[in-house]
Structure formats: C-alpha cells, structure tokens
Amino acid sequence: MAQNKILIIDDNESFLEIFGTNLQEAGYEVYTEINAKNGFERIFTVMPDMIILDIYLPDKTGFEIVEEIKKDERISSIPVMLITADTSDTAATVDEAFNKGADDCIFKPVNMEDTLKRIKNLLNEFKK
C-alpha cells in the first residue's frame, strides 16, 4: 500500500524538520514548504492526501489559504489541519479555523501521539 502524502506548510524550519521527521517515522511521505506561495503551488505538484498548515505565515494566513483550497474543486477534498503556536484565544482560533473550512486545528507544542491519531482519523474520513 502506498504511503499517505502529507504537505506541511510552516515558516518555522526547526519545527518542520522535527515534525516532518516524526511523521516520516510514523510511515508518512512528507513534503514541506516555508511560505504560503510555494506551499500553495506545491499542492498541485504533490497532490497530498493531507495538508498541515500554519495559521501565521509571512506572506498569508493559513485561514486565507484554507479558504482558497476549499474553493478550488481540484483540491477541495484534501483535508486541512491548521496549526499554530498562538494560544491566546484557542476557542476563537478553532472557531475561525472551522469557519474557514479547516478539518482540524491543533496547537504547538504538538502532542505527537494525539496528533498522529487525529491525522489517521482525518485520512480515514477523507479516503476517496
């Protein structure tokens, strides 16, 4: 069975490296980008099974990107998990994430065990 492909778009390179390695060790094929523009373009070249997207990127917010993804019928069925280190108002962040079209929202520092379960659940839920 082919590995599920996950695209992570996050401007924190050390987080990308650590998180990406954890996902690879869990059996996923991982692709990474550090900004919204390259990340959005990479969706079309990789056609990932899932996208994990930082809310605060230097060139655009994850909220804006998830809206673009969900409006584009070529990629709208890809599950999107938003991620952020901003825990100032978690309830409002989660509400906005879901309102914009995200399928899940997690916070840094990431609980890897919980995150892997959530990824697996989303991938199962969105299987074609």
VMD Tcl script that builds the backbone (N, CA, C; Angstrom):
set m [mol new atoms 384]
animate dup $m
set s [atomselect $m all]
$s set {name element resname resid chain x y z} {
  {N N MET 1 A 0.845 -1.198 0.000}
  {CA C MET 1 A 0.000 0.000 0.000}
  {C C MET 1 A 0.885 1.254 0.000}
  {N N ALA 2 A 0.535 2.200 -0.814}
  {CA C ALA 2 A 1.320 3.434 -0.917}
  {C C ALA 2 A 1.200 4.256 0.363}
  {N N GLN 3 A 2.270 4.974 0.654}
  {CA C GLN 3 A 2.257 5.845 1.829}
  {C C GLN 3 A 1.350 7.039 1.560}
  {N N ASN 4 A 0.698 7.506 2.616}
  {CA C ASN 4 A -0.061 8.748 2.508}
  {C C ASN 4 A 0.925 9.906 2.447}
  {N N LYS 5 A 0.638 10.859 1.556}
  {CA C LYS 5 A 1.499 12.034 1.394}
  {C C LYS 5 A 0.921 13.192 2.208}
  {N N ILE 6 A 1.791 13.815 3.003}
  {CA C ILE 6 A 1.384 14.961 3.811}
  {C C ILE 6 A 2.276 16.146 3.452}
  {N N LEU 7 A 1.634 17.259 3.124}
  {CA C LEU 7 A 2.347 18.507 2.860}
  {C C LEU 7 A 2.220 19.383 4.100}
  {N N ILE 8 A 3.365 19.800 4.645}
  {CA C ILE 8 A 3.378 20.697 5.811}
  {C C ILE 8 A 3.863 22.067 5.342}
  {N N ILE 9 A 3.070 23.090 5.616}
  {CA C ILE 9 A 3.445 24.461 5.262}
  {C C ILE 9 A 3.573 25.243 6.570}
  {N N ASP 10 A 4.815 25.580 6.916}
  {CA C ASP 10 A 5.095 26.252 8.192}
  {C C ASP 10 A 6.394 27.028 8.034}
  {N N ASP 11 A 6.448 28.257 8.562}
  {CA C ASP 11 A 7.651 29.076 8.400}
  {C C ASP 11 A 8.727 28.806 9.452}
  {N N ASN 12 A 8.458 27.916 10.392}
  {CA C ASN 12 A 9.436 27.578 11.417}
  {C C ASN 12 A 10.207 26.335 10.945}
  {N N GLU 13 A 11.428 26.555 10.442}
  {CA C GLU 13 A 12.171 25.461 9.830}
  {C C GLU 13 A 12.539 24.356 10.815}
  {N N SER 14 A 12.853 24.716 12.054}
  {CA C SER 14 A 13.192 23.660 13.023}
  {C C SER 14 A 11.957 22.826 13.365}
  {N N PHE 15 A 10.795 23.470 13.447}
  {CA C PHE 15 A 9.560 22.721 13.668}
  {C C PHE 15 A 9.303 21.779 12.489}
  {N N LEU 16 A 9.459 22.302 11.257}
  {CA C LEU 16 A 9.258 21.472 10.064}
  {C C LEU 16 A 10.128 20.229 10.109}
  {N N GLU 17 A 11.378 20.420 10.474}
  {CA C GLU 17 A 12.312 19.298 10.496}
  {C C GLU 17 A 11.909 18.252 11.538}
  {N N ILE 18 A 11.625 18.692 12.753}
  {CA C ILE 18 A 11.272 17.764 13.837}
  {C C ILE 18 A 9.921 17.098 13.566}
  {N N PHE 19 A 8.922 17.901 13.249}
  {CA C PHE 19 A 7.569 17.394 12.995}
  {C C PHE 19 A 7.577 16.469 11.772}
  {N N GLY 20 A 8.259 16.909 10.712}
  {CA C GLY 20 A 8.344 16.110 9.497}
  {C C GLY 20 A 9.002 14.759 9.744}
  {N N THR 21 A 10.066 14.756 10.537}
  {CA C THR 21 A 10.750 13.508 10.875}
  {C C THR 21 A 9.820 12.585 11.647}
  {N N ASN 22 A 9.081 13.141 12.593}
  {CA C ASN 22 A 8.120 12.330 13.361}
  {C C ASN 22 A 7.071 11.707 12.446}
  {N N LEU 23 A 6.592 12.465 11.478}
  {CA C LEU 23 A 5.590 11.932 10.553}
  {C C LEU 23 A 6.193 10.862 9.639}
  {N N GLN 24 A 7.433 11.082 9.203}
  {CA C GLN 24 A 8.105 10.073 8.373}
  {C C GLN 24 A 8.282 8.773 9.156}
  {N N GLU 25 A 8.687 8.895 10.411}
  {CA C GLU 25 A 8.864 7.714 11.250}
  {C C GLU 25 A 7.544 6.986 11.490}
  {N N ALA 26 A 6.433 7.728 11.388}
  {CA C ALA 26 A 5.111 7.118 11.547}
  {C C ALA 26 A 4.615 6.517 10.227}
  {N N GLY 27 A 5.432 6.635 9.174}
  {CA C GLY 27 A 5.088 5.986 7.912}
  {C C GLY 27 A 4.519 6.879 6.830}
  {N N TYR 28 A 4.592 8.195 7.016}
  {CA C TYR 28 A 4.054 9.112 6.017}
  {C C TYR 28 A 5.160 9.629 5.099}
  {N N GLU 29 A 4.767 9.942 3.866}
  {CA C GLU 29 A 5.656 10.594 2.913}
  {C C GLU 29 A 5.447 12.092 3.116}
  {N N VAL 30 A 6.495 12.806 3.505}
  {CA C VAL 30 A 6.354 14.191 3.942}
  {C C VAL 30 A 7.009 15.169 2.960}
  {N N TYR 31 A 6.283 16.244 2.684}
  {CA C TYR 31 A 6.780 17.349 1.862}
  {C C TYR 31 A 6.624 18.611 2.693}
  {N N THR 32 A 7.561 19.544 2.553}
  {CA C THR 32 A 7.483 20.768 3.362}
  {C C THR 32 A 7.723 22.011 2.511}
  {N N GLU 33 A 7.097 23.097 2.943}
  {CA C GLU 33 A 7.313 24.421 2.355}
  {C C GLU 33 A 7.279 25.437 3.486}
  {N N ILE 34 A 8.018 26.553 3.308}
  {CA C ILE 34 A 8.110 27.532 4.395}
  {C C ILE 34 A 7.310 28.811 4.157}
  {N N ASN 35 A 6.575 28.882 3.043}
  {CA C ASN 35 A 5.710 30.050 2.861}
  {C C ASN 35 A 4.457 29.664 2.082}
  {N N ALA 36 A 3.479 30.543 2.123}
  {CA C ALA 36 A 2.163 30.260 1.532}
  {C C ALA 36 A 2.233 30.108 0.020}
  {N N LYS 37 A 2.958 30.997 -0.643}
  {CA C LYS 37 A 3.008 30.970 -2.111}
  {C C LYS 37 A 3.560 29.635 -2.608}
  {N N ASN 38 A 4.738 29.254 -2.122}
  {CA C ASN 38 A 5.333 27.980 -2.551}
  {C C ASN 38 A 4.499 26.793 -2.092}
  {N N GLY 39 A 3.947 26.904 -0.897}
  {CA C GLY 39 A 3.118 25.822 -0.362}
  {C C GLY 39 A 1.891 25.576 -1.207}
  {N N PHE 40 A 1.218 26.657 -1.598}
  {CA C PHE 40 A 0.003 26.504 -2.408}
  {C C PHE 40 A 0.346 25.883 -3.765}
  {N N GLU 41 A 1.443 26.338 -4.381}
  {CA C GLU 41 A 1.873 25.766 -5.667}
  {C C GLU 41 A 2.238 24.293 -5.513}
  {N N ARG 42 A 2.853 23.961 -4.397}
  {CA C ARG 42 A 3.305 22.580 -4.164}
  {C C ARG 42 A 2.124 21.610 -4.036}
  {N N ILE 43 A 0.981 22.103 -3.607}
  {CA C ILE 43 A -0.203 21.243 -3.506}
  {C C ILE 43 A -0.461 20.572 -4.852}
  {N N PHE 44 A -0.320 21.331 -5.928}
  {CA C PHE 44 A -0.655 20.814 -7.257}
  {C C PHE 44 A 0.408 19.863 -7.809}
  {N N THR 45 A 1.655 20.006 -7.362}
  {CA C THR 45 A 2.690 19.087 -7.851}
  {C C THR 45 A 2.726 17.801 -7.031}
  {N N VAL 46 A 2.418 17.902 -5.743}
  {CA C VAL 46 A 2.455 16.730 -4.853}
  {C C VAL 46 A 1.109 16.010 -4.818}
  {N N MET 47 A 0.017 16.772 -4.872}
  {CA C MET 47 A -1.342 16.260 -4.660}
  {C C MET 47 A -1.374 15.399 -3.391}
  {N N PRO 48 A -1.126 16.060 -2.254}
  {CA C PRO 48 A -1.040 15.326 -0.988}
  {C C PRO 48 A -2.389 14.761 -0.553}
  {N N ASP 49 A -2.310 13.784 0.347}
  {CA C ASP 49 A -3.517 13.210 0.933}
  {C C ASP 49 A -4.012 14.090 2.079}
  {N N MET 50 A -3.119 14.961 2.568}
  {CA C MET 50 A -3.466 15.849 3.678}
  {C C MET 50 A -2.510 17.034 3.684}
  {N N ILE 51 A -3.013 18.184 4.169}
  {CA C ILE 51 A -2.193 19.386 4.293}
  {C C ILE 51 A -2.228 19.833 5.749}
  {N N ILE 52 A -1.048 20.088 6.302}
  {CA C ILE 52 A -0.939 20.661 7.647}
  {C C ILE 52 A -0.370 22.060 7.447}
  {N N LEU 53 A -1.121 23.053 7.912}
  {CA C LEU 53 A -0.888 24.430 7.526}
  {C C LEU 53 A -0.811 25.349 8.733}
  {N N ASP 54 A 0.315 26.060 8.843}
  {CA C ASP 54 A 0.479 27.037 9.922}
  {C C ASP 54 A -0.481 28.204 9.688}
  {N N ILE 55 A -1.070 28.713 10.745}
  {CA C ILE 55 A -2.000 29.839 10.607}
  {C C ILE 55 A -1.257 31.134 10.293}
  {N N TYR 56 A -0.076 31.324 10.905}
  {CA C TYR 56 A 0.636 32.596 10.723}
  {C C TYR 56 A 1.889 32.393 9.889}
  {N N LEU 57 A 1.771 32.704 8.595}
  {CA C LEU 57 A 2.889 32.635 7.664}
  {C C LEU 57 A 3.263 34.057 7.261}
  {N N PRO 58 A 4.498 34.279 6.807}
  {CA C PRO 58 A 4.921 35.653 6.493}
  {C C PRO 58 A 4.168 36.295 5.331}
  {N N ASP 59 A 3.691 35.489 4.380}
  {CA C ASP 59 A 3.072 36.074 3.188}
  {C C ASP 59 A 1.558 35.950 3.126}
  {N N LYS 60 A 0.942 35.167 4.009}
  {CA C LYS 60 A -0.512 34.981 4.009}
  {C C LYS 60 A -0.886 34.206 5.268}
  {N N THR 61 A -2.142 34.282 5.672}
  {CA C THR 61 A -2.537 33.470 6.830}
  {C C THR 61 A -3.040 32.110 6.364}
  {N N GLY 62 A -2.926 31.146 7.255}
  {CA C GLY 62 A -3.473 29.823 6.986}
  {C C GLY 62 A -4.968 29.880 6.758}
  {N N PHE 63 A -5.637 30.821 7.414}
  {CA C PHE 63 A -7.078 30.990 7.212}
  {C C PHE 63 A -7.377 31.330 5.750}
  {N N GLU 64 A -6.568 32.243 5.179}
  {CA C GLU 64 A -6.761 32.633 3.775}
  {C C GLU 64 A -6.473 31.450 2.841}
  {N N ILE 65 A -5.428 30.706 3.135}
  {CA C ILE 65 A -5.041 29.589 2.271}
  {C C ILE 65 A -6.087 28.481 2.313}
  {N N VAL 66 A -6.582 28.151 3.509}
  {CA C VAL 66 A -7.578 27.076 3.583}
  {C C VAL 66 A -8.839 27.470 2.808}
  {N N GLU 67 A -9.194 28.736 2.822}
  {CA C GLU 67 A -10.344 29.190 2.022}
  {C C GLU 67 A -10.084 28.972 0.534}
  {N N GLU 68 A -8.860 29.296 0.084}
  {CA C GLU 68 A -8.503 29.101 -1.326}
  {C C GLU 68 A -8.548 27.620 -1.694}
  {N N ILE 69 A -8.039 26.774 -0.808}
  {CA C ILE 69 A -8.034 25.326 -1.057}
  {C C ILE 69 A -9.463 24.819 -1.204}
  {N N LYS 70 A -10.322 25.205 -0.285}
  {CA C LYS 70 A -11.687 24.681 -0.276}
  {C C LYS 70 A -12.545 25.237 -1.413}
  {N N LYS 71 A -12.127 26.361 -2.035}
  {CA C LYS 71 A -12.854 26.920 -3.175}
  {C C LYS 71 A -12.413 26.305 -4.502}
  {N N ASP 72 A -11.268 25.625 -4.512}
  {CA C ASP 72 A -10.707 25.066 -5.743}
  {C C ASP 72 A -11.106 23.596 -5.849}
  {N N GLU 73 A -11.994 23.291 -6.796}
  {CA C GLU 73 A -12.538 21.928 -6.861}
  {C C GLU 73 A -11.473 20.862 -7.120}
  {N N ARG 74 A -10.319 21.244 -7.657}
  {CA C ARG 74 A -9.255 20.267 -7.907}
  {C C ARG 74 A -8.646 19.753 -6.599}
  {N N ILE 75 A -8.700 20.576 -5.546}
  {CA C ILE 75 A -8.031 20.214 -4.289}
  {C C ILE 75 A -8.933 20.340 -3.066}
  {N N SER 76 A -10.177 20.685 -3.256}
  {CA C SER 76 A -11.072 20.963 -2.124}
  {C C SER 76 A -11.341 19.748 -1.240}
  {N N SER 77 A -11.121 18.553 -1.781}
  {CA C SER 77 A -11.393 17.350 -0.980}
  {C C SER 77 A -10.208 16.926 -0.112}
  {N N ILE 78 A -9.093 17.663 -0.201}
  {CA C ILE 78 A -7.931 17.337 0.630}
  {C C ILE 78 A -8.174 17.868 2.046}
  {N N PRO 79 A -8.068 17.002 3.069}
  {CA C PRO 79 A -8.254 17.504 4.427}
  {C C PRO 79 A -7.127 18.454 4.831}
  {N N VAL 80 A -7.500 19.510 5.556}
  {CA C VAL 80 A -6.538 20.517 6.005}
  {C C VAL 80 A -6.591 20.624 7.521}
  {N N MET 81 A -5.425 20.472 8.144}
  {CA C MET 81 A -5.284 20.663 9.584}
  {C C MET 81 A -4.493 21.954 9.789}
  {N N LEU 82 A -5.103 22.925 10.465}
  {CA C LEU 82 A -4.388 24.153 10.790}
  {C C LEU 82 A -3.619 23.949 12.087}
  {N N ILE 83 A -2.487 24.652 12.188}
  {CA C ILE 83 A -1.641 24.532 13.367}
  {C C ILE 83 A -1.114 25.919 13.738}
  {N N THR 84 A -0.997 26.186 15.040}
  {CA C THR 84 A -0.485 27.478 15.484}
  {C C THR 84 A 0.123 27.370 16.878}
  {N N ALA 85 A 1.027 28.277 17.151}
  {CA C ALA 85 A 1.601 28.383 18.499}
  {C C ALA 85 A 0.860 29.430 19.320}
  {N N ASP 86 A -0.054 30.163 18.683}
  {CA C ASP 86 A -0.800 31.223 19.367}
  {C C ASP 86 A -1.937 30.617 20.186}
  {N N THR 87 A -1.762 30.590 21.488}
  {CA C THR 87 A -2.784 30.013 22.365}
  {C C THR 87 A -3.508 31.097 23.170}
  {N N SER 88 A -3.476 32.334 22.668}
  {CA C SER 88 A -4.099 33.434 23.411}
  {C C SER 88 A -5.622 33.295 23.495}
  {N N ASP 89 A -6.234 32.740 22.469}
  {CA C ASP 89 A -7.685 32.505 22.496}
  {C C ASP 89 A -7.976 31.268 21.651}
  {N N THR 90 A -7.752 30.116 22.242}
  {CA C THR 90 A -7.854 28.873 21.480}
  {C C THR 90 A -9.256 28.628 20.935}
  {N N ALA 91 A -10.279 28.968 21.695}
  {CA C ALA 91 A -11.652 28.729 21.240}
  {C C ALA 91 A -11.950 29.547 19.981}
  {N N ALA 92 A -11.547 30.820 19.979}
  {CA C ALA 92 A -11.783 31.677 18.812}
  {C C ALA 92 A -10.983 31.178 17.608}
  {N N THR 93 A -9.759 30.717 17.845}
  {CA C THR 93 A -8.920 30.199 16.762}
  {C C THR 93 A -9.557 28.966 16.138}
  {N N VAL 94 A -10.016 28.046 16.972}
  {CA C VAL 94 A -10.656 26.821 16.479}
  {C C VAL 94 A -11.930 27.171 15.711}
  {N N ASP 95 A -12.737 28.082 16.252}
  {CA C ASP 95 A -13.966 28.506 15.565}
  {C C ASP 95 A -13.650 29.072 14.182}
  {N N GLU 96 A -12.659 29.967 14.125}
  {CA C GLU 96 A -12.314 30.580 12.839}
  {C C GLU 96 A -11.763 29.528 11.874}
  {N N ALA 97 A -10.952 28.609 12.386}
  {CA C ALA 97 A -10.394 27.543 11.544}
  {C C ALA 97 A -11.509 26.757 10.867}
  {N N PHE 98 A -12.493 26.325 11.649}
  {CA C PHE 98 A -13.599 25.546 11.084}
  {C C PHE 98 A -14.485 26.400 10.174}
  {N N ASN 99 A -14.687 27.658 10.544}
  {CA C ASN 99 A -15.492 28.551 9.708}
  {C C ASN 99 A -14.859 28.784 8.337}
  {N N LYS 100 A -13.537 28.774 8.279}
  {CA C LYS 100 A -12.822 28.990 7.017}
  {C C LYS 100 A -12.724 27.713 6.192}
  {N N GLY 101 A -13.040 26.568 6.798}
  {CA C GLY 101 A -13.038 25.328 6.038}
  {C C GLY 101 A -12.040 24.280 6.495}
  {N N ALA 102 A -11.276 24.569 7.551}
  {CA C ALA 102 A -10.314 23.580 8.047}
  {C C ALA 102 A -11.049 22.360 8.599}
  {N N ASP 103 A -10.372 21.226 8.556}
  {CA C ASP 103 A -10.962 19.983 9.042}
  {C C ASP 103 A -10.509 19.639 10.454}
  {N N ASP 104 A -9.459 20.316 10.923}
  {CA C ASP 104 A -8.977 20.152 12.297}
  {C C ASP 104 A -8.070 21.328 12.607}
  {N N CYS 105 A -7.781 21.523 13.894}
  {CA C CYS 105 A -6.910 22.615 14.323}
  {C C CYS 105 A -6.171 22.147 15.570}
  {N N ILE 106 A -4.843 22.255 15.527}
  {CA C ILE 106 A -4.035 21.847 16.678}
  {C C ILE 106 A -3.103 22.984 17.084}
  {N N PHE 107 A -2.551 22.850 18.272}
  {CA C PHE 107 A -1.698 23.899 18.829}
  {C C PHE 107 A -0.317 23.371 19.163}
  {N N LYS 108 A 0.671 24.248 18.980}
  {CA C LYS 108 A 2.052 23.941 19.370}
  {C C LYS 108 A 2.212 24.326 20.834}
  {N N PRO 109 A 3.021 23.644 21.607}
  {CA C PRO 109 A 3.789 22.461 21.211}
  {C C PRO 109 A 2.855 21.276 20.962}
  {N N VAL 110 A 3.195 20.516 19.935}
  {CA C VAL 110 A 2.355 19.422 19.465}
  {C C VAL 110 A 2.515 18.184 20.349}
  {N N ASN 111 A 1.380 17.596 20.703}
  {CA C ASN 111 A 1.381 16.283 21.363}
  {C C ASN 111 A 1.383 15.281 20.207}
  {N N MET 112 A 2.531 14.663 19.936}
  {CA C MET 112 A 2.681 13.821 18.753}
  {C C MET 112 A 1.718 12.640 18.747}
  {N N GLU 113 A 1.536 12.003 19.887}
  {CA C GLU 113 A 0.639 10.838 19.946}
  {C C GLU 113 A -0.779 11.238 19.544}
  {N N ASP 114 A -1.272 12.325 20.120}
  {CA C ASP 114 A -2.611 12.821 19.802}
  {C C ASP 114 A -2.691 13.269 18.344}
  {N N THR 115 A -1.673 13.970 17.877}
  {CA C THR 115 A -1.670 14.476 16.506}
  {C C THR 115 A -1.681 13.332 15.495}
  {N N LEU 116 A -0.906 12.288 15.742}
  {CA C LEU 116 A -0.888 11.141 14.834}
  {C C LEU 116 A -2.260 10.469 14.765}
  {N N LYS 117 A -2.953 10.388 15.899}
  {CA C LYS 117 A -4.307 9.827 15.903}
  {C C LYS 117 A -5.250 10.692 15.072}
  {N N ARG 118 A -5.131 12.006 15.240}
  {CA C ARG 118 A -6.011 12.927 14.517}
  {C C ARG 118 A -5.739 12.880 13.013}
  {N N ILE 119 A -4.462 12.767 12.645}
  {CA C ILE 119 A -4.104 12.651 11.228}
  {C C ILE 119 A -4.701 11.373 10.654}
  {N N LYS 120 A -4.516 10.277 11.356}
  {CA C LYS 120 A -5.038 8.985 10.889}
  {C C LYS 120 A -6.561 9.053 10.726}
  {N N ASN 121 A -7.248 9.642 11.705}
  {CA C ASN 121 A -8.705 9.771 11.633}
  {C C ASN 121 A -9.140 10.603 10.426}
  {N N LEU 122 A -8.460 11.725 10.201}
  {CA C LEU 122 A -8.809 12.582 9.044}
  {C C LEU 122 A -8.568 11.842 7.740}
  {N N LEU 123 A -7.436 11.174 7.627}
  {CA C LEU 123 A -7.136 10.442 6.396}
  {C C LEU 123 A -8.180 9.355 6.139}
  {N N ASN 124 A -8.599 8.650 7.189}
  {CA C ASN 124 A -9.637 7.623 7.033}
  {C C ASN 124 A -10.970 8.242 6.630}
  {N N GLU 125 A -11.281 9.379 7.227}
  {CA C GLU 125 A -12.545 10.062 6.959}
  {C C GLU 125 A -12.621 10.560 5.513}
  {N N PHE 126 A -11.474 10.956 4.954}
  {CA C PHE 126 A -11.452 11.569 3.622}
  {C C PHE 126 A -10.995 10.617 2.523}
  {N N LYS 127 A -10.881 9.332 2.840}
  {CA C LYS 127 A -10.447 8.379 1.807}
  {C C LYS 127 A -11.387 8.446 0.619}
  {N N LYS 128 A -10.776 8.406 -0.546}
  {CA C LYS 128 A -11.552 8.510 -1.786}
  {C C LYS 128 A -12.196 7.191 -2.117}
}
mol reanalyze $m
mol bondsrecalc $m
mol representation Tube
mol addrep $m
